[in-house]
Amino acid sequence: MPDFAYTARNVSGAKVTGTLSAATEKEAVSLLSGQSLFPLEVKPQTTFVLFNSKRVSGQVMATAYGQLSALLRSGVPLLRSLKVLQEQSSKAAFKEVFVDVHDRVEDGATLAEAMAKYPRVFSEMATSMVRAGGEGGFLEDALERVASFTEEQEDLKSRTMGALAYPVFLAVMGASIVLGLVIFFVPKFAKMFDRLRDKGELPILTDWLLWLSSFLRSYSLVLVGLSIAVFLVIRWQLSTEAGRYFRDVIKIKMPMVGRIFQSFAVARFCRVLGTLLLNGVPILKALEISRQAAGNRLLSNAIAEASENISSGASLAKPLAASGHFPKTVVEMISVAEESNSLDRVLVEISDSLERRTGRELDLMVRLLEPMMLLVLAGVILFVVIALLLPVIKMSSAL
């Protein structure tokens, strides 16, 4: 479960601060009241970690979920299954995490509660699915589905990174070449062009290039330090709830790639919700879990509002359409599925369709990125060459 930092007053009126673990902020307030404390402020505890050793790759976790599901399905008790996983792994971080998970379950915590202590290892979707599986009696199926989700996401990430490898290489090499030219090569021409500058005949492009070269040579260390400081500030901001919300808003508002992020988030939501409904989980509980699985706080808030409407007897499609974050085709299919009482099956079909279509869009975008990078690189180098040649041509014509 997540940790919450609180400030409260005890029965004598003294101020008390501390942290506690709870599933939600409301539950944290209830726990404080049960301890005869009057809460003044309760908020999720955020910790800034620059480098975290307890990070396990998605592919390893997908294998672990699948193995745990197979062990449980074969009748092996949960504690013994967790022990088997930690013993057969050669990765220190994996062992350390699963030793603690095993100990917490042995002390009486549920598997989902133990997993929630490691949000950088177990995703919100995985923890929520396991919690639902444990409560609904289909833990093996939930773990199998989590393994499938995780493997699909890792495959998508691998394909994307593989396709981006060459454009990124071009960008790095191009930037290095251009910086080398501007910082080390261009200054050699400065004295040659001083006569033209004194006469006021130096082309403006050359003047800009010389100024840029001088600026980079003089302030390169300052720029490096500033870049590191900006990186650390952004990293710290993203460790806060407000920062993560802002990041999620930016992700789906970006031109070109925003729609891809949005479509994948909607597909994850539809798949998890459809799977939970197929396993008999009540719709309100299923919506609570699937909104966390969406992986985007903007969509999560829209789904939470839809849950409130459903609890008052309204349909799911209307509030989703009103949010403006769900494609019209998806909303229409959900609306028809609600009327025909086939929401669980249709949601899975929507997810399959969205993932296929968005995968094609992502592949096309990555293919277009390579020629765009080449054009940008060629344009920058052409600017440097023209800026250096113009005064040479002018001096040659004068002679």
N, C-alpha and C positions, 0 to 999 in steps of 0.2 A: 504494500500500500504506500502511497505517497506520504511524505512527511510535511507537517504544517507547523509553521512558527506562530506562536501565540503570545499575546500580552493580555493578562487578566488580573482581576482583583480577588483576593480570598475573602473569607467571612469577616476578617478583622479590618478589611479595607486596604491591605498592603498590595502593592503591585507585584505581580509574578510574571516572569517570562520563561519560555521554554519551547520544546518541540514535542510533537506526538504524531503517531501514525494513524491515519484514517482513510477510508475509501473516498470520502467527499468532504468538502468544507462544512456542510451541514452536520455530518457525523462527528467531525472534530469538535464543533460547538456543543453537541450533545454529550460527548465524552467529558468535556470541561465542566459542563453543568453537573454531571454525575460525580465529579470530584469536588463539588461545592465551590467552584470557581466561576466568577462572572466575567465572560470574555469581552475584552475591549477591542481586540484586533486579532483576526485569524487569517493567515494567508499562506499559500504554498511556499515551502522553503526552497529557495534557489541557491545552487552552489555553482561557482564558476570554476571549471576545470579546463586548463589549457591542453593537457595531455592526460588521457585516461588509459591506464594499463588494462583495466577490466573491460576491454572491448573484444568481442568475438565476431568473426566474420559471419555474414548472413548464410553462406553456404554450409558452414559448420553447424549453425543453429537449425537450418532446415533438416540436415541429417539427424541431429539430436532429437528434434520433434518427431520425426518419422520413426526413429528407433524406440523412443519412449512409448509411442502409440503401439508399436508392434509388441513390445514387452508387456504392456498392460493388457492388450488383446489376448496374449498368450496365457494370461492368468498370473503373471509375476506381480507381487505387491508393489505399491508405489515407492515405498522407501527402498526396497531392494532394486527396483528399476533405476532410481536416481543413483544408487551406489554403483550399479553396473556402468552407467554412463560416465561417471567421474573416473572410474578405474580404467576404462578402456581409452580414455583420451590422453593424448600426448601434449596438449596445449595447457600451459600453466594457468592462463586466465580462465579458461573453460573449467578446469578442475576446481579452482578457487571459488568460482561462482556456484558451481553445483554442490560443492561441499557445504556451503552456507545454506543453499536452498534445501538440501537434505536435512541439515540440522534444524532449520526452522519448521519444516514439515513434521519432523520427529517431535518437536516441542509443542505441536498442536495447531500450527498455522496451516491454512489451506495452500495448495500448490500455487494458486493465483496470487495469494498474499505474499508468499515467498518470492515469486517472480517479480512482483511490483517493486521490490527493493532494488532491482537492477534495471532501471528504464533504458540504459544504454546497451543492454544485452537483450532483454526481452521487450519487444515493441508493445505499444498500447493495445494494438490489435491482438497480439498473441495472448497477453495477459487477460484481456476481456473475453476472448474466445474460451480460454481455459477456465475462467471463472464461470462462464455460462455452462460449459461442459460438465464442470464439477457439480454445479447446482442442479442441472437437468439430467444427470446420469448418462451423458454421452461423451465423457472425457476422451476416450480413445478416438472417436470420430472428430472431436474438436482439435486434438493434437495432429491428426492426419491432415485435416483441412489447413491448419496453421503451417504445417510442413509444406503443403502444396503451394499456399500463398507465398511463403518465404522463398521457395525455390523459383517460382515464376518471377518474383521481383528481382531476385539475383540474376536470373537469365536475362531479363530486360536490362538490368544495370550493366551486365557484361557486354551485351550487344551494343548498348549505347556507348560505353567506354571504348570498346573496340573500334566503333565507327568514328569516334571523336579523336582517336589517337593521332591520326595523320593531320587533321586540322590544328590540333593543339601543338603538335610538333612544328608545323608551319608557323604558327603564331609565335612560339618561343624563339625559334631560329630567326624568324623575320625581325622580331623586336630586338634580338641580340645584335643582328647585323646592322640594323638602322642605328641603334644606340652607339655601337662601335664606330660607325661612320661619323655620326654627329659629334661624339665626344673626342675622338682621337684623330680623325682624318680631316674634318672640316677646319679646325683651328690652323692647320698648316697653310691654308689659303688666306687667313685673315690679313696678314701683312701685305700680301699681294694686292688685296682689294682696298687697302687704306687710301690709296691715291684717288680711286674712284669715289670713295665716301667723302673725301675732302672736297672734291669737285661737285658733290651732290648728284653724281651720276650712277651711284650703286643701285642696281635693281632692287625693288622692294622685297622680292622673294629671297634674294641673297642676304639682305639685311636681316630679315626674319630668321633665316637659317643660322647666321652668325650669332644673333642674339640668343637663340635657343641653345646653341653649342656652348656659349659662354655661361649661360644660366645653369646648364646641367653640370658643367665642369666645376662651377663655384659652389653649387648647393647640392651636389649628389649625395653627400653623407646626410644632410638635413632631410632630403627627400626620402632616403632609405629609412631613417629614424621615424619620420612622420608616417610613412606607410606601415611600419611595424606598430606604431601607436594606434593608428586607425584600425588595423586588423584586430588588435587586442580589445579596443573599445567595442567594435562590432561583435566580437566573440562574446564579450561580457553581456552586451545587450541581448544577444540571442539566447543567453542562459536565463533570461527573465521571461515571465509569461507575456508581458506586453511586447517584448522583442520578438517572441515566437509568433505572436498573432500578426504583428506587422510583416514578418517574413512570409507568412502564409497568404496574406492579402497581396503582397507584391508578386508572389509566385503565380497567382491566377490572373493578375492584372497586366502582366508583361505582354508586350506584343509578340506574336508568333508562337512563343512557347507557353504562354499562359493558358491557352485552350488545351494544350496537351496535358499540363499539370492538372487542370480542372477535370478533364475527361478520365484520367487515371484515378483521381480521387473519387469521382462518382462511381466508377466501375468497382472500386474496392468496397464502397458503401453498399452497392447493390448486391455484390456477391456475398458479403458477410451477412447482410440482412436476409437474403434469400436462403442461405444455408441454415441460419438459425431458425427461420420459420419452418423450413423443411424438417428440422429436428424437434419441432413442437414447442419452441421457446415463445412465450407470449410476446405480442408485438411491441408493447412498451419496453419490456426488458431488451428485446432484440434491437430496437432503435437506439437504446442507450449504449449498447455494446458496439453496434455498427457505426455510430457517429464518431466514436473514438478511432475506429479502424479506417475512417476516411483519410486520416492523416493531414487534414487541413481544418484549422480552427474556424475559418469563415463558414465552410460548409457544415461543420459540426454545430455551430450556433443555429444555422438554418434548420438543421434536423431536430435540434432540441425544441425549437419553436413548433415544429410540426408535431412533435411528441405531445406537447401541451394541447394542441388542437385535437389530436386523436383521443386523448383522455377525456375531452369534453364531447366526443361523439362525431367529430368532423372526419373528413377523409385525409389520406396522406398526400395525395397529389396536389391539392389546392395550396397548402402552405409552401410546398416545395417550389411550385410555379411562382408564387408570390415573392420568394426570396431572390429570384433572378439568377441563381447560381447553378441551376439544373437545366440541361438542354430540353427544348420543347418536346422533341420526340420521346425522350425518356419520361417526361411528365405524362404525356399522352398514353404511353404504354402502361405506366403505373395506374393511371386512372381507369383504363379499360380492364386491367387485371383485377383491380379492386371490385369492379362491378361483376366480373365473371368468377370471382373467388379463386383466382389462380395466381395470386401475388408472388408466392414463393418461387414457383417455376419461372414466371416471367422475369423476375429480378435477376435470376442466374443467366437467363438468355440475354438480358440487357447488358450484363457485365461482359459476357463473351463477345457480343457485338461491338461494344465500346472498346474493349481491349484490342480486338483485331483492327478496327478502323484507326484507333489512335496509334497503334504500332506502325501502321503503314505511313501515317503522317509524320511520325518521328523519324522513320527511315528516310523519307523524302527530305525532311528538313536537314538532317545530318549530311545527306548527299549534296545539298545545295550549299552547305557551309564551306566545303572545300574550295569551290571556285570563288566564293565570296572572299575567303581569306587570301587567296592568290591575288585577286583584284585589289584588295586593300594594300597588301604588301607591295604590289607593283606600283600602285599610286604613290605610296610614301617614298619609295626609292626613286621614282620618276621626279618627284618634287625636289629631292636632294640633288639629283643629277642636273636638272634644269637650273636650279638655284646656283649651282657651281659653274655651269657652262655659260650662262647669260653674260656675266661680266667678262669672261674670257673672250667670248665672241665680240663684245663691245670693244675691248682693248685691241683685238686683232683688226677690227674694221678701222679703228683710229690710226693704227700703224700703216 
